[in-house]
Amino acid sequence: MTTSTILKMKPNHSFSSKNSGEFLKVLEENGAHYLDFNFTDMRGVWQHTAQHVDAVDKEIVEQGIYIDGSSIAGWKSINESDMRLQPDIAKWCMDPFAAQPTMKVFCDVIEPTTDKPYNRDPRSIAKASEKYLKSTGIADACHFGPEAEFFIFDDVKFTVSMNRVGFSIDGEEGPYNTDREYEGGNMGHRPRIKGGYFPESPVDGLNSIRAEMLTVMKSMGVPVEKHHHEVAPSQCELGVRYSGLTDSADNIQLYKHVVRNVAHAYGKTATFMPKPIFGDNGSGMHCHQSLSKDGKPLFAGDKYSGLSDMCLYYIGGIIKHARALNAITNPATNSYKRLVPGYEAPVLLAYSARNRSASCRIPFATAPKAKRVEVRFPDPLANPYLAFAAMLMAGIDGIQNKIHPGEAMDKNLYELPEDELARVPTVCGSLREAVESLRRDHEFLLKGDVFTRDMLEAYIDLKMEEIEAFETTPHPIEFQMYYSS
């Protein structure tokens, strides 16, 4: 597929269908040949199965289709495998990357024996967290604005076997390519290490691909704002507008779908790994968060940096439960190669106005509705439904128990004296540490049956598989350090 093909299709985006008949009419009007049922697994990976429109009728739209849940990691055993995908007819878009006209629809996963949302379905958990917030009377709306970063490379190779482990990454912007032979010559314009923030073309060689990603996202119904180069060479960010919790998680799934597929159309490859490159900044997913009730913003007040007590308590809940949250917001062994000092990573659990070295930052804002907290430690490998829901639950716990986060830290936290630095708590240093923290601290997630023990146990089992694979595989650097010792 060429990039011109993507833009030429100008697909329609989601709207609010009132009923199945209206949805079927829109399916026909858009000339769709296939209806693609999309859902998210526990790791946050978007899954899909397509139905030809000849097989789609009112009953399928209203009752959904059945899938084998035992084939999805962390879900059903084979003796109870049937699960139902229930289309959310308010959330659809045409897929610009499909060769055949295809409409994608977001689905919730239903337990057919009870006809209730499946307790391990991430999207259902996200919806449950919003419902729980309303039930508390604290607020009737939560607003999330995620900022997911990613890398774009030209060539990626890796191998993992009994006697061979390694990887090789190449990106034309990489400073390691300053002396490389290119057909037509090496133009020499590329960002330096940690020198990629906001350079103009031709140093920014990814401007056009980012612009196309943003245009395609807009055509699929994602409200967009901006795009720019990030700090590391080959690193990018697209900006989307804030929305409700579940809606923002849906947008992140579309965001990733577009980024990967537009990069692929350009003959490039995109990754959301937090730390694919040694010695430079990694990718985060900073999450701006706020609450409102009856349209009134609840995080504006007369306390520190114009915040309300409620906002400070929300921050207190995030900081108190941050190490347990890490297992969900930073869910990969690779996540903890980003969470180290020196690369703008927010490892210190403190809050501050405009200070990017704090894990909770208060962005500058004059309007009350813009008052918010930016939680900076999550990364883009997080399952957005689970991560957003978990942070909301931590914030609610902080509000309910009036957990004050203490004094703000307005200094550069990376330059604190050692004795002062030792008194500031930190995020976890490994996925194992994060999982153990979640084992100890998860009661706040169980309120309102938003998360269940069964779901958390299944999630921890999945993470332990990854931890054990990582910890038992020899690493190339170990041969450098120890082979001749």
N, C-alpha and C positions, 0 to 999 in steps of 0.2 A: 504493500500500500504506500502511496506517496502522500506527502503532507498536503498537497493540493486536494487530494481525495477527501481528506478529513474535513477540511474547511468547506468544501463544495457541498457536503451533505446537509449542513446547517440543521441539525436535528432539533426537534421540539423538546421541550423539557416538561418536568412534572407539573401537575396541577392537582386540584382537589376534586377527585371524582365523587359524586354523590351516591352512585350506586353501580352495580355490576353492568347494567345496560349501557350507562354512559361510558363506562370504561371500555366495553366492547366496541362501542361506536368510535371512540378515539383510536383504538387499536386498528380498526379498519381504515379510518381517515388518514392515518399515518402510513398506510401501505405496508404494515409490518407483515413479514412472512413467519416470524418466530416471536414468541413471548418467552423471555429469559427470566427464570425465577432465581433471584440472588439472595443469598443468606451468608452469614459470617460464622466461622468456626471459633473455637475457644482461643486459638492463637491470634485471631484477628484477620485471618485470611478470607478474602471474598471467594465464595463458592457459587456455582451456578449450574442449572440444568434447563435446557431449552425445549419448549413445546411448539410444534407447528400450529399455526393459527387454525387449521382445519380441526384440530383436536381441542381447541379452547372454546368453551361455552360458558353460559351463566353459572352452571354448577361448579366448574373448575375455578372460576373467578371468586365465587363466594365460599367454596369449601377447600380450595387449594389442591395440591397434589401430594402424593406420598413418596418418601425417599427412604433409603436404607441408612438409618442413623448409626449403625455399627461400623460403617465405613468412614465416619468422621471422627478424627482423633479426639479422645476425651469424652465421647458421647455414649451411645447405647452398647450393650452387649448384644451378641448376635441372636439370642433367644427373645429379645424384646426390641427389635431393631426398627420397626415402623415408626416414622415420624411424618408429620404433616407440615408442608410449607404453605403458610397462609399469606397470599398477596396483600400488601398494603396499597390499595388502589389509589391512595393519595400521593404515592411516591413512585413515579416512573419517569423514564427518559428514553429517547432513542439512542442506540449505541452507534457512534460514528465510526467505530473500528470494525464492525461486523460487515463481511462481504455481502451477506444477505440482510435485507432490512429487518432489524431486530429491536424490539422494545424490551428494555430491562425494567423489572419491577422489584422493589425491595420486599422481602418476606420476613415474617415472624415464624418461629418454629413452634408448633403446637404438639403437645402430648396427646395422642389420639384417644387414649383410655380415659382421660379426664376432660378433654376438650379445653384445657387450660394452657397458658404459655409454658413451654418447656423450661425447667429451672436452670438449665445449662445454656440456654440460648442468650447470647450476649445482647442482642437488640431488645429482647423482652426484659432483660435486667435493667437496661438503660431506661426503658419506659417505666418500669416499676420504681426506679429511683425518683423520677419526676412525679409520679403519683404519690410516693411517700412524702416528698417535700410538701406537696399541697395538703396532705393529711395532717401534717404537724401544725399548720396554721402560720408557720414562719413566713412563707412566701408562696406565691402561686406560679412563679416562673423563674427558671434559672437560665442564664445566658453563658454560652461557652464560645470562645474565639480561639481555636487552635492554630498554631503556626508551625507547620511541619516542614523541616528541612530535608534535603536529599542531595545525593551526588549523581552526576552524569559522567559516565566513562565511555571509552571507545572499545575497550577489549578487557574481558575478565576471564581468567582461567583459574581453576582450583582443583585439587585432587586430595582425597582422603582415603587411604588404604592401609593395609597392615605395615607396609614398608615404605610408604611415600606419602608425605603430608606437605602441602604448600599451596601458595596462591600467587598470582601475578595480576596486577591491575595497571591499565594504561589509559590515560586521558590526555588529549592533546593539550589541555590547559596545564597539566602537571609541570611543576618547575624542574622535575627530573628529565624533561624533554628539551631543555635549552640547546643541547648539541646534537639532537637527533636529525637524521637525514629524512626529509620529506620530499615526495615528488612535487616539483614546483618550488622547492625551497622551504626553509624554516624561517617564518616571518619574525620570530623572536618575541612577539607580544603575548605575554601570559602573566597571570598574577604570581606574586612571590608567596612564599610560605606565610600564612596568616595575612596575606595582602589582597584578598579578594573582595573586600567589602566596598561595594558601590563603584568600582572602576568603570570608565567609559569604554566603549568599543574602540579599537580591536582587542584591548586587554581582556575585556569581558567578551569572550567568544561564544557565550550561550544565550545572548539576548533574544535572538529570533526564536529559538526553540522554547524558551520560557514564555514568550509572548503568545506563541501558538498554543501552548498548554493552557494558558489562562483563557484564551478565546474559546477553545474547545470545552473547557469546564463551564464557561458561561452558557454555551449553547446547550449544555446538559442540565441547566437549571441551578448551578451552584453560583451564589452571589459573590462576585469577585471584586477585588480592590486593587491589587498591585502585583508586581514581580520584581525581584532583584537578585543580584549575585550575592552569595554569602562569603564569609571570611576566608574559608579554605578554597584553593583552586579546585575547580570542578563542582563546587557546592552551590546550591540554589535554594530559593524559597519563593513560593507563590502565596499571596495574601488573599484570604477569603473573609467575608463578613461574618460577624458573630451571629449565632442563632440559638434556638433551644438545644438542650443537651442531646436528645436523640437525633434531631435534625443535623446538628453539627457532626455527630459521629457518622451519619449517612454521607455527609459532604466529604469527610475524610476518606471514606471508601471510594467515592467517585474521584477525589483528588488523586489517590494512588493509582487508580485504574487509568486515568488520563496521563499522568506523568510517565508511567511505565510504557504505555502504548504509543504516545507521541514520540518518546525517545526511541522506541523500537522502529517507528516509521522513518526516523532520521538516520537509522543505522547505528544508533547508540544504545546504551543500556543504563537504566536508572536504578538506584538502590536506596532504600530507607534504613540500611544498617547504620547504627549510631556512629561507629568508628571503623570505617573501612580502610582508612589511611593512617599510618603511623606518623607521629610528629606534627600533626596539624589539628585544627578544630574538628570536632565531631558534630553530628546532627542531633538537634533536640526537637521537641514539639512543645514549645511554650504554650501554656493554656491560660487565656484570660477568662476570668470567672466573675459573675456578679448575680445578685438576686433582686427580684422586684415583686411588688404586690399591688394589684389593682393599677398597674402601670406606673407605680411610684418606685424609683430606685431606692434600694435599702442599704447600699454600701456607702452613701454619701452622708457626712456628718461633720462634727466639729472637733474630732480627735486628730491624731497624728495624720498629717498630709491630707486633711479633709475627709477622713474616713469616719464611719459610724462605729459604735461599739460592736454592732452585729458583724461588721466586716472584720474587725480585729479578732473577735471570737472565731470566725470562720477560718482566719489565718492560723489561729491557735490550734484548731482541730487538724488542719493540714500538717502543721509542724509536729504536733504530738504523734500523729499516725504516719508520718512520712516514711519511716523505715518499713512499715508494713505495706504502705502504698507502693513502695519501690518494686515489690514483686509483681505488681500489675502495671504500673506506669513505666517501668524499666525492666521488661520481661525477658531479656536475652542476656546470655553470658557476655556478649559483645557490648551491652549497655554500660558495663562497669569499666570498660576501657575508655569510655567518654567521661565518666564521672570521676575525674582526677583533677587536682588543682593545676592551673597554668594554661588552660585552653578555654577560658570563659565558661567552664562547666560549673553550675551552681551546686557545689557539694556541701556548702555550709547551710545549716537550717536556721536561717534568720530572715527578717523582712526589712525592707528599706524602700524609701521613695526614690525611684529612678536608678537605683544602684543595681547593675546587672551581675554583680558578684554574689548577690543574695538569692536564695532559692525561691523566695516570695518577693516580688518586686511590685511597687505601686507606681504604675505609669503616670506621667504628668497628664492631668486632665482638669479642665475648668468646669465643664458641665456636670451636674450631679449624675446624670444617667451614664456618664463615661467613667465614673469612679468604679474601680475594679481591682482585683488582685491578679497578677500574672504568676502562675506557678511554673517555675523554669526547669525543674529537674526531669519531667517526663521526656520520653523520646518517641520517634515515629514508628518504632516496632510495636508500641503498645496497641492492644486491641482498643479502639477508641470508645466503644460502648462500655467496656468494663472499666477503663481508666477514668472516663468522665464520671461514671456512676460512683466509683470508689472515692474520687475526690469530693464529689458532692456529699456523700455519706460522712466523710471525715469532717467536712465543713459544718454540716448539720450537727454532728456530735459536739463540735466546738461551740456552736451557738447554744445548744441545749444545756451544756454544762458550763457555759461561760468560761471557756479556757482562754485566758489572756496569753498572747504570745510573748509578753515581756517587752523590754525596751527595743526600739528599732536600732539597727546597726547602719549608720550612714557613712562609715569608713570603707575604704577598699579592703574587703575582708581577706584578700590574698596577701596583704601586707601587714596584717596584725602581728604584734609581738607574740612569741611562742606561748607565753603564759596566758595571754588573753585568748589566743586562738584555741587553746586546749579547753576552754570553757564553752566553746560554741559546738553544739551537737552537729553531726554530719549525717548525710545519707549513707546507705549501705555501700560496702566496698566490693560486694560480689553478689551474684544471683542466689547463691546458697544462703548467704547472710540475709538477703531479702526474704527468701522463702521461710526461713526460720523465724523471722520477725512477723511474717503473716500468720504463721502457726500460733504464735503467742498473742498476737493482737489482731483480732478480727471480729470481735463482738459488735463493734460499731457498724460493720457491714451487714449484719444479720437483722438489724432493725427493720420492721415492716416487711419482713420476708423478701427483701430486695435481692440480696445474695443468700444462698443457703449453704449449710455445712456440706451437703452432698456436692454442690457445685465447686466450692473452694477445695475440697479434698481431691476432686477430679482435676482441677486446675493445678494444684500442687504436684500431683502425680505426673502431669505433663511436663512441668518445669523440672522435676527431678530427673526425668529421662534426659533432658538436655544437659543438665548439670553433670550427670554421671558420664555422658558421652564426652563432654568437654574436659572434665577432670582426669579421665583415664586415657586420653589421646596424647601421645608425645607431641611436643611443640618444636618447630624448627629451631627456635632460639635456645632451647635446652641443649641441643647438640653443640651449638656455638659455645655455650657456657660450661658444659659439663663433659663433653665427649672425651677430652684428653685429661680430665682431672684425676 
